[in-house]
């Protein structure tokens, strides 16, 4: 069933594997959805056939490969625990692709390098973005594209090897110093930009917790670098009907699920 540009369908689970304790990767077959998806968009999944949980859950589109797409998720509550118990061959009721994604095509034409900043599960939509950026020839590029992966501890770092396989420079930051830079990933970002020869040739795309995104926005403003951020908000309907994921911007209140989740960093008014 089509819902405007959105699709509601039953997608077959191809695999559902545990990457690390508490972290899972699911691959689903959905040709029409996969072909329409853009980096930064998400899907809304009904995780059970019954009434509990009542609401669907949003998951960023982590990767697209032909007629299939993947989601990356952490078991943090009853809904994701149910999802982690699903097996290959089962079907899930899905609506998507939803929301607005990253504007990367025009930036590739004007900028020579990308810096992606991921806080925890914020890595989920950035891998899809990294794959798409890699597909576009960029003769201006003299600085390698880089991804900064931030987490509380080394056991929560995800997709490091996968980004390296794409040819991206990977830097890691952990709050406890158990891996890479000790401290916040935003402190790592600031240190890198402080030593970059020409910030005008760089653009930032980020996803993660609100405090991290607020810090990224301030850093981007300080260095006059264009930045896009993907907001993580609680969503009920996922299609802009319930008004439950409102964010304040310089042009008024906007719905994250419908008018986001990706916004220009300088557009958001932070608390």
C-alpha positions, 0 to 999 in steps of 0.5 A: 500500500502506498501512503503518498511516497511512503509505503506500507508493506510486509517485509521478510526478515533475511537475517537478524544477528547480534553484533555485540551484547545488546546490539543487533543488525537486521536485514529485510527484503523490500525492493520498492522501499529499498530503491526509494530510500535516501540516507537519513530516512527511517522506517516505522516498524510494528514489532509484534502482531498483537496490540503490545506494544501499541505504537510502531518504533522508528529505525534509521535505514542503516544500509541498502543493498539491492532489494534489501535494507538493514537496520541497526538497533540496541535492545533498550526496552520491550519493543527492541527485545521483541525485535531481537527475538525475530527469526529469518523468514518471519515478516514485519509490518513496515512503513517507509521510507519516512522523513527527509534525509541528508543533502549530500549531492550538492555538498559533494560538488562544493566541498572536498571532504566530509566529516561524519560524527556519530554518538552511540547508535547515531552511527546507524544512518551515517553508514548509508550516507558514507556508502552513497558519498563513496559512489560519487567521484570527487576530483576536488577531494584531497582530504580523506573523508572521516568518521568519528565514532563516539561511545561511553566505552569500547564495547559500544563502538559499532561499524569501525571495520565497515567504515574502514572497508569503505575507505573512510578514515576512522577515529574513535572516542570513548568517555572512559578512554578504553579505546582511542581518544579519551573524552567526548567525540565532540572534543575530538572533532574540535581538535581535528578542526583546529589542525585542519588546513582549510575548514572551508573545504569540509562539511559535517554530518552528525547523528547522536544524542541531543547534547552531542548535536548541540555541541556539534552545532556550536563547533560548526558555527565557530569554524563556519562549517556547514553542518547537518544533524539527524535528530533522535526524538520519540516518535508516535506516528512517524508521519507527522500526524500526532505532533509528538516530535516537535522541535523549535527552529528559527522559522518556527516549530517543526515535526522531526518525523516529517520535516526532519529528522535531518536539519541544518545545524544552524536551524535548530534553537537549542534549549 
